């Protein structure tokens, strides 16, 4: 099996104290899991972590404290105060409670937020958590990957683990992943859209969208972020009308403004992760009742699971590469992550890759198996717009 460069041991994770038998057992099991995730690009910029067997008196940035036996009713007052103090100092705290037989509920506290999931317990969970942290994943993404991990290997679809040159034993079965808690109820699955949305220009105004209609581009998004835009309604109405002039596989979306999109009879809307989380249960129900397709932005495994709760029409993930088009808090995903996202998500939802994609890197992106790529500057800054669109569409056609 091809293994990553650090297969002999974890590069960014310590299990402490080093003379503690449980810490050594964690480390050995994590080393073995890390090797099975090969190949995985090593990164000198990945953060370093210290995982504690014993509850430390103090914890700061880089420390991970696991409280595995939290009562189901939650932490007591004194423990809550200590957790908040650790969190304020930059530490990561994971609290786990046993629920139904064989299931657990995790609450992860970081300086950026609180993340809650429920899933199946597995003896290898915490070593798997260490292994995914060592891969450079944010703690909330490492958490859901670790909860997906199964000692018996059932987290990978049959044949995946044998494909060592691409995936190793990576978790690729969505049903083994945990459920994200704390979201409003899902009203049901949103209408389907084409399984492979192809080239997907994301454009700033109706003029640009109308140019795409002239070129018969099947998938387009109008993205006007300002809710006070003086011509918002007319821009949306013009874009919807332009999309109807596309005669084959027209799937045109409006970013953010779902009420105005519904009034204009739009095919679909695209919402960011924060926009979706801000909707009330009644608003989500109204969005579903509109009959529009729904796409949701994601930036990693945890957010994919949060979006999966609502059964959208498609998921978007990024940024694949660095981008100046949008300020994104997460680091660029890269092609190795994208390939694994495709294996996990594509059997269930159309997946759209976004962020820094242009004609030059498009072949590499499509080589991951993703069925759609959103592009912005590759169209809006092209000296020959029609030629740029045609060239990228031909790249998709070669892989059809």
Buried (B, 14 or more C-beta within 10 A) or exposed (E): EEBBEBBEEBBBBBBBEEEBEEBBBBBEBBBEBBBBBBBBEBEEEBEEBBBBBEEBEEBEEBBBBBBBEBEEEEBEEEBEEBBEEBBEEEBBBBBBBBEEEEBBBBBBBBEEEEBBBBBBBBEBBBBBBBBBBBBBBBBBBBBBBBBBBBEEEBBBBEEBBEBBEBBBBBBBBBEBBBBBBEBBEBBEEBBEBBEBBBBBBBBBBBEBBBBBBEBBBBBBBBBBEEEEBEEBEEBBBBBBBBBEEBEEBBBBBBBBBBEBBBBBBBBBBBBBBEBBEEBEEEBBBBBBEBEBBBBBBBBBBBBBBBBBBBBBBBBBBBBBBEBEBBEBEBBBBBBBBBBBBBBBBBEEBBBBBBBBBBBEBBEEBBEBBBBBBBBBBBBBEBEEBEEBBEBBBEBBEEEE
